[in-house]
Structure formats: C-alpha cells, structure tokens
Amino acid sequence: MTTDDPANRPFLDPPGWTRDLGECVRFLTRIPLRPANGEMAPISRTMRAFPLVGALLGAAGGLVFVLCAALGLPAPISAIVTVAALIALTGAFHEDGLADTADGFGGGWRREDKLAIMHDSRLGTYGAAALFLDLAARIAAIAAIGGAAGATGALAALIGTGAWSRALIVVFLSRTPPARDRGQSHSAGNPDATTVRHAVAAGGAIAAIAVLAVFGVWSALVAFAASLGALVLVRRLCLTQIGGHTGDTAGTVQQASEIAMLLALVAMLNAG
C-alpha cells in the first residue's frame, strides 16, 4: 500500500499526518512554515489535516481566554481578546471569505455578477454587515460559555468547534462542484473520499472529546446537529446563488458551522 496516492493512504500514518499538517498550517494560517522539500503539495491531497489546524487554533484561542481570565478580565473582554488573537493567527482567512460571499450573494443579480463581486477585494455593505454579525456572535457566545462553564469550558468549546468546523469544509468541497472553471478553488480540486473520511474522523473525534468532557452528551449532539444544519444551509445557498463552491464559500461554511455550534452550546448551558 502506497501513501503517495491519497486514495490509498492509511489513517494511522504519523509521518503523512505530520506532512499534511504542515501544509495545512501554511494554507490556513499566517504561521511562517517552509514547505517540505521546497514545494507545497496540492491542498486537496492534504486537507484531511484541516481539523488538526482548527484544533490547534482553538487551543491557542482558548489559552488566550484562560490567560485573560487568570488576569481578572471579565468574560466579554476575554472573548474579544480571544477572537482578535484568532484573527491575527489566521489573517482573517475565513472571515474574509464570509464577507466576500455576503457581498456577492447580496449585491449581485446574475450568477456572473455575484462571482465578479466575490472576486473583488473591496468590502461592501453586505460584507461589512455579515462580518459585524459574525464577530458579535462569536464574541458573545465565547463570553457566555466562559461565564457559565469557566475558562476551561471556553477552551474546550474553541478546540471542538475549531476542529469540526474545518472538517466540514472538506465535506463541503467534496459534495459541491466548483462554481468557476478557473481560480484557486477549481485548481485545488475536490478532495477524494479517503481524505474526507480522515478529516471527518479526526475532526469528529477531537470535537467529541472536547465537548463531551465539559458539556455532556446532549449538548454535544445538539452542537453537532446545529453545525450540520449550517453546512446544509450554506451549501444550498451556494448551489442556488452561484451553482457551486468557491474558496470564499468554504470560509463561510467554517464560520457558519462554528457559530452554530457555539450558539448551540450556549443554548444548552442556559437550558440546563
């Protein structure tokens, strides 16, 4: 069995996971790592490690929250600093995708117009509104979780949602055709079935362990259901609006599913 063909890679492959993790860190974050052997592999071959990057980012953000709480900062301020740290680590990678998607879907009438607007780097009214609501929802949810479940709860929630929301990117890209016949999303290609299974297994395991450890079974089930609902909704919008996926819509899936999970955890905490 060869590990060069992504369809034949075994799940228990530490060197392969290490290589793919490095590639995905370079792709999803601003952390300056050099490509292995001087060149980057196609992201469709390595994106099974997306959930690992998400878990690491969630851990980094959670530790920022823990530090802020230890310094005596109230939960809302700790949440603001946490989200700011995550944005700094990723370069607002997914947030930018969400804003561009909102601008395109809201500002264009025809499919071609929507795609042209999404390709424009300028921020419009729909994108600004979406970005504001996105940040407000994440900050409010993290603050609520930190206030009700403590800094440990915020840490667990960020690790779990960070991992699972990025696993759903891989699912989304595998189930949705490219909207353009060129561009980064098209050239990256769709992940194969093995890559999807590995991403779902890794992201699901990390999220389940993190969420179950603090919030319990029912909260975990509701959070997973909410994230899948967000995935289905965004995918349907993409198919009806532009006929497929782009890199921007992949970022939208991540943000929407993460927010859905965080809000579900808040709702379960309040219900309990």
Buried (B, 14 or more C-beta within 10 A) or exposed (E): EEEEEBEEBEEEBEEBBEBBBBBBBBBBBEBEEEEBEEEBBEBBBBBBBBBBBBBBBBBBBBBBBBBBBEEEBEBBBBBBBBBBBBBEBBEBBBBBBBBBBBBBBBBBEEBEEBBEBBEEEEBBEBBEBBBEEBBEBBBBBBBBBBBBBBBBBBBBBBBBBBBBBBBBBBBBBBEBEBBBEEBEBBEBEBBBEBBBBBBBBBBBBBBBBBBBBBBEEEBBBBBBEBBBBBBEBBBEBBBEBBBBBBBBBBBBBBBBBBBBBBBBBBBBBEEE
